[in-house]
Amino acid sequence: MAQAPIQFDRASGALEGANLWERTAALALVAGSKISSHFSHMGYIACANLLRKTLPERNIAIRLNPDAVFEFPYGDGYWSKLLNRSYIYEDELELLFANSIDVDYTLLDCGANYGYWSVLVSSKPFGAHKAIAIEPSGQNYSKLANNARINAGRFETMKCAIGATRGTARLSGTKHEAFSIAGDQSAGGEEVPVIALDNLIEDGKVAATGKYLIKLDVEGVEIEAIKGGARLLQADSVIMCEEHGSDRSHAVSRFILEQTPLKLIVFDPRSNRMETVTELSILDRIKVSTHVGYNVFGTASAFWQDRIEAMNAKNLDTKNLNAKNLNAKSARRMQ
Protein backbone atom coordinates (compact mmCIF):
# COMPACT_ATOMS: atom_id res chain seq x y z
CA MET A 1 0.00 0.00 0.00
CA ALA A 2 1.38 3.42 -1.01
CA GLN A 3 2.41 5.79 1.76
CA ALA A 4 0.30 8.88 2.35
CA PRO A 5 1.77 11.97 0.68
CA ILE A 6 4.05 14.35 2.54
CA GLN A 7 2.19 17.65 3.11
CA PHE A 8 3.74 21.07 2.48
CA ASP A 9 2.02 24.45 2.88
CA ARG A 10 3.60 27.21 0.78
CA ALA A 11 1.98 29.93 2.90
CA SER A 12 3.28 28.75 6.28
CA GLY A 13 6.23 26.60 5.24
CA ALA A 14 4.92 23.71 7.35
CA LEU A 15 6.20 20.28 6.25
CA GLU A 16 4.24 17.36 7.70
CA GLY A 17 4.46 13.58 7.41
CA ALA A 18 8.15 13.50 6.42
CA ASN A 19 10.82 11.44 8.14
CA LEU A 20 14.21 12.88 9.11
CA TRP A 21 15.88 12.09 5.78
CA GLU A 22 12.94 13.48 3.81
CA ARG A 23 13.10 16.68 5.88
CA THR A 24 16.83 16.93 5.23
CA ALA A 25 16.20 16.43 1.51
CA ALA A 26 13.61 19.23 1.60
CA LEU A 27 16.22 21.61 3.03
CA ALA A 28 18.64 20.60 0.25
CA LEU A 29 15.98 21.07 -2.43
CA VAL A 30 15.13 24.54 -1.14
CA ALA A 31 18.77 25.57 -0.85
CA GLY A 32 19.46 24.29 -4.35
CA SER A 33 16.57 26.29 -5.74
CA LYS A 34 17.65 29.50 -4.03
CA ILE A 35 21.28 29.15 -5.14
CA SER A 36 20.50 28.08 -8.72
CA SER A 37 17.87 30.85 -9.12
CA HIS A 38 20.80 33.24 -9.68
CA PHE A 39 21.57 31.43 -12.94
CA SER A 40 18.07 30.45 -14.14
CA HIS A 41 18.09 27.20 -12.11
CA MET A 42 20.72 25.66 -14.37
CA GLY A 43 21.61 22.18 -13.11
CA TYR A 44 18.82 22.10 -10.53
CA ILE A 45 16.70 19.42 -12.21
CA ALA A 46 19.64 17.03 -12.64
CA CYS A 47 20.78 17.44 -9.03
CA ALA A 48 17.26 17.08 -7.64
CA ASN A 49 16.65 13.93 -9.68
CA LEU A 50 19.87 12.43 -8.30
CA LEU A 51 18.72 13.20 -4.77
CA ARG A 52 15.33 11.67 -5.57
CA LYS A 53 16.99 8.27 -6.11
CA THR A 54 17.89 8.21 -2.40
CA LEU A 55 14.30 8.88 -1.31
CA PRO A 56 11.45 6.41 -0.85
CA GLU A 57 8.85 6.52 -3.61
CA ARG A 58 6.00 8.65 -2.35
CA ASN A 59 4.20 11.82 -3.30
CA ILE A 60 4.27 15.29 -1.84
CA ALA A 61 1.07 17.35 -1.76
CA ILE A 62 1.83 21.06 -1.92
CA ARG A 63 -0.87 23.46 -0.79
CA LEU A 64 -0.54 26.32 -3.28
CA ASN A 65 -3.30 28.33 -1.59
CA PRO A 66 -6.21 27.51 0.77
CA ASP A 67 -8.19 25.99 -2.15
CA ALA A 68 -5.45 24.36 -4.26
CA VAL A 69 -3.38 21.21 -3.71
CA PHE A 70 -0.79 20.04 -6.23
CA GLU A 71 0.65 16.55 -5.86
CA PHE A 72 3.73 15.03 -7.51
CA PRO A 73 6.46 12.46 -6.74
CA TYR A 74 8.66 13.71 -3.91
CA GLY A 75 12.04 14.89 -5.18
CA ASP A 76 10.87 15.45 -8.75
CA GLY A 77 13.50 17.70 -10.33
CA TYR A 78 11.05 19.86 -12.29
CA TRP A 79 8.45 20.57 -9.59
CA SER A 80 10.51 20.51 -6.36
CA LYS A 81 11.38 24.19 -6.80
CA LEU A 82 7.91 24.80 -5.33
CA LEU A 83 9.37 23.91 -1.93
CA ASN A 84 11.19 27.24 -2.17
CA ARG A 85 8.44 29.60 -1.04
CA SER A 86 9.99 32.58 -2.84
CA TYR A 87 9.93 30.76 -6.19
CA ILE A 88 7.19 31.77 -8.65
CA TYR A 89 6.51 29.29 -11.45
CA GLU A 90 6.14 31.06 -14.83
CA ASP A 91 5.57 34.44 -13.22
CA GLU A 92 4.37 36.13 -16.41
CA LEU A 93 1.48 33.63 -16.63
CA GLU A 94 0.61 34.03 -12.97
CA LEU A 95 0.55 37.80 -13.52
CA LEU A 96 -2.11 37.46 -16.23
CA PHE A 97 -4.16 34.91 -14.28
CA ALA A 98 -4.03 36.97 -11.09
CA ASN A 99 -5.23 40.04 -12.98
CA SER A 100 -8.10 38.14 -14.66
CA ILE A 101 -9.85 36.80 -11.57
CA ASP A 102 -13.03 38.73 -12.34
CA VAL A 103 -13.19 37.67 -16.03
CA ASP A 104 -15.50 34.80 -16.97
CA TYR A 105 -12.98 32.81 -19.00
CA THR A 106 -12.07 29.16 -19.54
CA LEU A 107 -8.48 27.93 -19.32
CA LEU A 108 -7.41 25.50 -22.04
CA ASP A 109 -4.34 23.95 -20.46
CA CYS A 110 -2.65 22.25 -23.42
CA GLY A 111 0.37 20.21 -22.42
CA ALA A 112 -0.94 20.25 -18.85
CA ASN A 113 1.71 17.88 -17.43
CA TYR A 114 0.49 17.23 -13.85
CA GLY A 115 -2.04 20.07 -14.02
CA TYR A 116 -0.41 22.89 -12.05
CA TRP A 117 -2.19 25.71 -13.86
CA SER A 118 -5.55 23.91 -13.96
CA VAL A 119 -5.34 23.33 -10.20
CA LEU A 120 -4.48 26.98 -9.54
CA VAL A 121 -6.83 28.72 -11.99
CA SER A 122 -9.81 26.61 -10.88
CA SER A 123 -9.19 27.56 -7.23
CA LYS A 124 -11.27 30.23 -5.48
CA PRO A 125 -8.40 32.73 -4.96
CA PHE A 126 -7.86 32.73 -8.75
CA GLY A 127 -11.56 33.06 -9.57
CA ALA A 128 -12.68 29.39 -9.66
CA HIS A 129 -12.54 29.30 -13.45
CA LYS A 130 -13.50 26.43 -15.68
CA ALA A 131 -10.42 24.58 -16.94
CA ILE A 132 -9.78 21.78 -19.41
CA ALA A 133 -6.40 20.09 -18.86
CA ILE A 134 -5.11 18.33 -21.98
CA GLU A 135 -2.14 15.94 -21.67
CA PRO A 136 -1.07 13.17 -24.08
CA SER A 137 1.36 11.16 -21.92
CA GLY A 138 -0.11 8.16 -20.12
CA GLN A 139 2.57 8.53 -17.45
CA ASN A 140 1.71 12.19 -16.88
CA TYR A 141 -2.03 11.76 -17.34
CA SER A 142 -2.39 9.49 -14.30
CA LYS A 143 -0.81 12.22 -12.15
CA LEU A 144 -2.96 14.89 -13.81
CA ALA A 145 -6.12 12.86 -13.14
CA ASN A 146 -5.03 12.43 -9.51
CA ASN A 147 -4.66 16.21 -9.13
CA ALA A 148 -8.13 16.70 -10.57
CA ARG A 149 -9.47 14.11 -8.09
CA ILE A 150 -7.85 15.60 -4.96
CA ASN A 151 -9.20 19.03 -5.96
CA ALA A 152 -12.80 17.73 -6.00
CA GLY A 153 -12.85 16.99 -9.74
CA ARG A 154 -13.36 20.67 -10.50
CA PHE A 155 -11.52 20.65 -13.84
CA GLU A 156 -11.88 18.38 -16.84
CA THR A 157 -9.03 16.24 -18.16
CA MET A 158 -8.41 14.94 -21.69
CA LYS A 159 -5.73 12.46 -22.76
CA CYS A 160 -4.57 13.66 -26.16
CA ALA A 161 -2.04 15.86 -27.90
CA ILE A 162 -2.72 19.17 -29.66
CA GLY A 163 -1.79 19.58 -33.32
CA ALA A 164 -2.92 21.09 -36.60
CA THR A 165 -5.53 18.40 -37.37
CA ARG A 166 -7.21 15.41 -35.79
CA GLY A 167 -5.25 12.16 -35.99
CA THR A 168 -2.64 10.13 -34.12
CA ALA A 169 1.06 10.63 -33.40
CA ARG A 170 3.99 9.10 -31.54
CA LEU A 171 4.91 10.76 -28.25
CA SER A 172 8.53 10.39 -27.17
CA GLY A 173 11.08 11.83 -24.76
CA THR A 174 12.92 11.04 -21.54
CA LYS A 175 11.75 13.91 -19.31
CA HIS A 176 8.11 14.12 -18.22
CA GLU A 177 8.17 17.91 -18.72
CA ALA A 178 9.43 17.59 -22.31
CA PHE A 179 7.48 14.75 -23.97
CA SER A 180 6.75 15.71 -27.58
CA ILE A 181 5.05 14.52 -30.78
CA ALA A 182 7.53 16.59 -32.80
CA GLY A 183 10.20 13.87 -32.97
CA ASP A 184 10.80 11.06 -35.48
CA GLN A 185 7.44 9.29 -35.79
CA SER A 186 9.16 5.98 -36.61
CA ALA A 187 11.29 6.01 -33.45
CA GLY A 188 8.77 4.29 -31.20
CA GLY A 189 7.23 5.89 -28.18
CA GLU A 190 3.61 6.04 -27.09
CA GLU A 191 0.88 6.34 -29.73
CA VAL A 192 -1.49 9.14 -28.74
CA PRO A 193 -4.59 10.73 -30.25
CA VAL A 194 -4.20 14.26 -31.62
CA ILE A 195 -6.87 16.94 -31.85
CA ALA A 196 -6.86 20.51 -33.13
CA LEU A 197 -7.98 23.37 -30.90
CA ASP A 198 -10.95 23.98 -33.19
CA ASN A 199 -12.05 20.35 -32.67
CA LEU A 200 -12.93 21.40 -29.11
CA ILE A 201 -15.65 23.57 -30.65
CA GLU A 202 -16.82 20.82 -33.02
CA ASP A 203 -16.91 18.28 -30.19
CA GLY A 204 -18.96 20.56 -27.95
CA LYS A 205 -16.23 20.99 -25.33
CA VAL A 206 -16.20 24.79 -25.70
CA ALA A 207 -18.37 27.40 -27.41
CA ALA A 208 -17.24 29.31 -30.50
CA THR A 209 -17.93 32.47 -28.55
CA GLY A 210 -16.57 33.05 -25.09
CA LYS A 211 -13.39 34.14 -23.38
CA TYR A 212 -10.37 31.83 -23.31
CA LEU A 213 -6.83 31.76 -22.00
CA ILE A 214 -5.02 29.04 -23.97
CA LYS A 215 -1.72 27.73 -22.63
CA LEU A 216 0.23 25.97 -25.38
CA ASP A 217 3.13 24.15 -23.74
CA VAL A 218 3.28 21.55 -26.50
CA GLU A 219 7.03 21.05 -26.93
CA GLY A 220 7.80 21.96 -30.51
CA VAL A 221 4.34 21.86 -32.13
CA GLU A 222 3.17 25.33 -31.08
CA ILE A 223 2.93 26.56 -34.67
CA GLU A 224 0.85 23.53 -35.73
CA ALA A 225 -1.38 24.05 -32.69
CA ILE A 226 -1.95 27.70 -33.62
CA LYS A 227 -2.80 26.67 -37.20
CA GLY A 228 -5.42 24.27 -35.82
CA GLY A 229 -7.08 26.96 -33.72
CA ALA A 230 -7.95 29.64 -36.28
CA ARG A 231 -11.64 29.67 -35.38
CA LEU A 232 -11.09 29.62 -31.61
CA LEU A 233 -8.53 32.41 -31.88
CA GLN A 234 -11.17 34.66 -33.50
CA ALA A 235 -12.99 34.60 -30.15
CA ASP A 236 -11.87 36.59 -27.10
CA SER A 237 -8.79 34.40 -26.71
CA VAL A 238 -5.18 34.76 -25.65
CA ILE A 239 -2.64 32.10 -26.54
CA MET A 240 0.33 31.69 -24.21
CA CYS A 241 3.20 29.89 -25.95
CA GLU A 242 6.63 28.86 -24.80
CA GLU A 243 9.46 30.36 -26.84
CA HIS A 244 12.63 28.45 -26.00
CA GLY A 245 15.68 30.44 -24.95
CA SER A 246 17.93 28.46 -27.26
CA ASP A 247 15.88 29.39 -30.37
CA ARG A 248 17.56 32.58 -31.52
CA SER A 249 15.33 32.70 -34.61
CA HIS A 250 12.27 33.12 -32.33
CA ALA A 251 10.25 30.78 -34.57
CA VAL A 252 6.99 30.78 -32.59
CA SER A 253 6.96 34.55 -32.11
CA ARG A 254 7.92 35.09 -35.75
CA PHE A 255 4.98 32.94 -36.87
CA ILE A 256 2.52 34.79 -34.61
CA LEU A 257 3.82 38.18 -35.76
CA GLU A 258 4.13 37.47 -39.49
CA GLN A 259 1.60 34.72 -40.26
CA THR A 260 -1.41 35.37 -38.02
CA PRO A 261 -3.78 38.28 -37.30
CA LEU A 262 -2.77 38.13 -33.63
CA LYS A 263 -0.88 40.85 -31.82
CA LEU A 264 2.32 39.51 -30.27
CA ILE A 265 2.83 40.50 -26.61
CA VAL A 266 5.71 39.69 -24.28
CA PHE A 267 6.46 40.50 -20.66
CA ASP A 268 9.51 42.77 -20.50
CA PRO A 269 11.26 42.59 -17.10
CA ARG A 270 12.99 45.90 -17.82
CA SER A 271 9.75 47.89 -18.01
CA ASN A 272 7.70 45.47 -15.84
CA ARG A 273 5.04 45.66 -18.55
CA MET A 274 3.40 43.42 -21.12
CA GLU A 275 4.77 44.99 -24.31
CA THR A 276 3.27 44.69 -27.80
CA VAL A 277 6.05 43.42 -30.07
CA THR A 278 6.54 44.88 -33.53
CA GLU A 279 10.22 44.02 -33.85
CA LEU A 280 11.55 40.61 -32.78
CA SER A 281 14.88 42.02 -31.65
CA ILE A 282 13.31 42.73 -28.24
CA LEU A 283 13.41 38.96 -27.67
CA ASP A 284 17.19 38.92 -28.13
CA ARG A 285 17.37 41.01 -24.96
CA ILE A 286 14.63 39.25 -22.99
CA LYS A 287 15.75 35.67 -23.70
CA VAL A 288 18.90 35.81 -21.59
CA SER A 289 19.13 32.08 -20.76
CA THR A 290 19.41 29.42 -23.44
CA HIS A 291 18.17 26.50 -21.31
CA VAL A 292 14.75 27.81 -20.24
CA GLY A 293 11.50 28.77 -21.94
CA TYR A 294 9.95 32.23 -22.19
CA ASN A 295 6.22 32.72 -22.58
CA VAL A 296 4.90 34.93 -25.35
CA PHE A 297 1.27 35.92 -25.83
CA GLY A 298 -0.89 36.33 -28.91
CA THR A 299 -4.36 37.84 -29.15
CA ALA A 300 -6.68 39.47 -31.64
CA SER A 301 -9.17 40.35 -28.91
CA ALA A 302 -9.85 44.00 -28.13
CA PHE A 303 -11.20 42.88 -24.74
CA TRP A 304 -7.96 41.17 -23.74
CA GLN A 305 -5.80 43.96 -25.15
CA ASP A 306 -7.69 46.43 -22.96
CA ARG A 307 -7.28 44.14 -19.95
CA ILE A 308 -3.54 43.89 -20.53
CA GLU A 309 -3.23 47.68 -20.78
CA ALA A 310 -5.17 48.04 -17.53
CA MET A 311 -2.88 45.46 -15.94
CA ASN A 312 0.17 47.44 -17.10
CA ALA A 313 -1.23 50.62 -15.54
CA LYS A 314 -1.99 48.78 -12.28
CA ASN A 315 1.50 47.28 -12.12
CA LEU A 316 3.05 50.68 -12.82
CA ASP A 317 1.02 52.22 -9.98
CA THR A 318 2.16 49.40 -7.66
CA LYS A 319 5.79 49.85 -8.74
CA ASN A 320 5.60 53.61 -8.11
CA LEU A 321 3.94 53.06 -4.71
CA ASN A 322 6.63 50.55 -3.69
CA ALA A 323 9.36 52.97 -4.80
CA LYS A 324 7.68 55.78 -2.83
CA ASN A 325 7.46 53.62 0.31
CA LEU A 326 11.09 52.54 -0.09
CA ASN A 327 12.21 56.18 -0.41
CA ALA A 328 10.16 57.12 2.65
CA LYS A 329 11.80 54.33 4.69
CA SER A 330 15.24 55.45 3.54
CA ALA A 331 14.47 59.05 4.49
CA ARG A 332 13.33 57.96 7.97
CA ARG A 333 16.53 55.99 8.49
CA MET A 334 18.61 59.06 7.60
CA GLN A 335 16.79 61.30 10.10
DADA-V789692 format. One record per backbone hydrogen bond with DSSP energy under -0.5 kcal/mol. NH is the residue of the N-H (numbers start at 1). CO is the residue of the C=O. If there is no record, write none. Layout:
NH_CO, NH_CO
This chain:
6_59, 7_16, 8_61, 9_14, 10_8, 10_63, 13_9, 16_7, 16_14, 23_19, 24_20, 25_21, 26_22, 27_23, 28_24, 29_25, 30_26, 31_27, 32_28, 33_29, 34_30, 35_31, 36_32, 37_33, 38_35, 39_36, 40_37, 41_36, 42_36, 42_39, 44_41, 45_41, 47_43, 48_44, 49_45, 50_46, 51_47, 52_48, 53_49, 53_50, 54_51, 55_52, 58_56, 60_72, 61_6, 62_60, 62_70, 63_8, 63_61, 64_62, 64_68, 65_68, 68_65, 70_62, 72_60, 74_58, 76_73, 80_76, 82_79, 83_80, 84_81, 85_83, 87_84, 89_87, 91_88, 93_90, 94_90, 95_91, 96_92, 97_93, 98_94, 99_95, 100_97, 101_98, 103_100, 105_103, 106_211, 107_130, 108_106, 108_213, 109_107, 109_132, 110_108, 110_215, 111_109, 111_134, 112_109, 112_134, 115_112, 116_112, 119_115, 120_116, 121_117, 122_118, 123_120, 126_123, 127_124, 128_123, 129_121, 130_105, 132_107, 133_156, 134_109, 134_132, 135_133, 135_158, 141_137, 142_138, 143_139, 144_140, 145_141, 146_142, 147_143, 148_144, 149_145, 150_146, 151_147, 152_149, 153_148, 154_148, 154_151, 156_131, 158_133, 160_158, 161_193, 163_195, 167_194, 169_192, 171_169, 171_190, 172_180, 178_175, 179_176, 180_172, 187_184, 190_171, 192_169, 194_167, 195_161, 198_228, 199_196, 200_196, 200_197, 201_197, 201_198, 202_198, 203_199, 204_201, 205_200, 206_200, 212_236, 213_106, 214_238, 215_108, 215_213, 216_214, 216_240, 217_110, 217_215, 218_216, 221_218, 225_221, 226_222, 227_223, 228_224, 229_226, 230_227, 233_229, 234_231, 235_232, 236_210, 237_235, 238_212, 239_298, 240_214, 241_239, 241_296, 242_216, 243_241, 243_294, 244_242, 245_292, 246_290, 247_244, 248_246, 250_247, 254_250, 255_251, 256_252, 257_253, 258_254, 259_255, 260_256, 263_299, 265_297, 266_275, 267_295, 268_266, 268_273, 269_267, 271_268, 272_268, 273_268, 275_266, 275_273, 277_264, 278_276, 282_279, 283_280, 284_280, 284_281, 285_281, 286_282, 287_283, 288_286, 292_289, 294_243, 296_241, 297_265, 298_239, 299_263, 300_237, 301_237, 305_301, 306_302, 307_303, 308_304, 309_305, 310_306, 311_307, 312_308, 313_309, 314_310, 315_311, 316_312, 317_313, 318_314, 319_315, 320_316, 321_317, 322_318, 323_319, 324_320, 325_321, 326_322, 327_323, 328_324, 329_325, 330_326, 331_327, 332_328, 333_329, 334_330, 335_331, 335_332
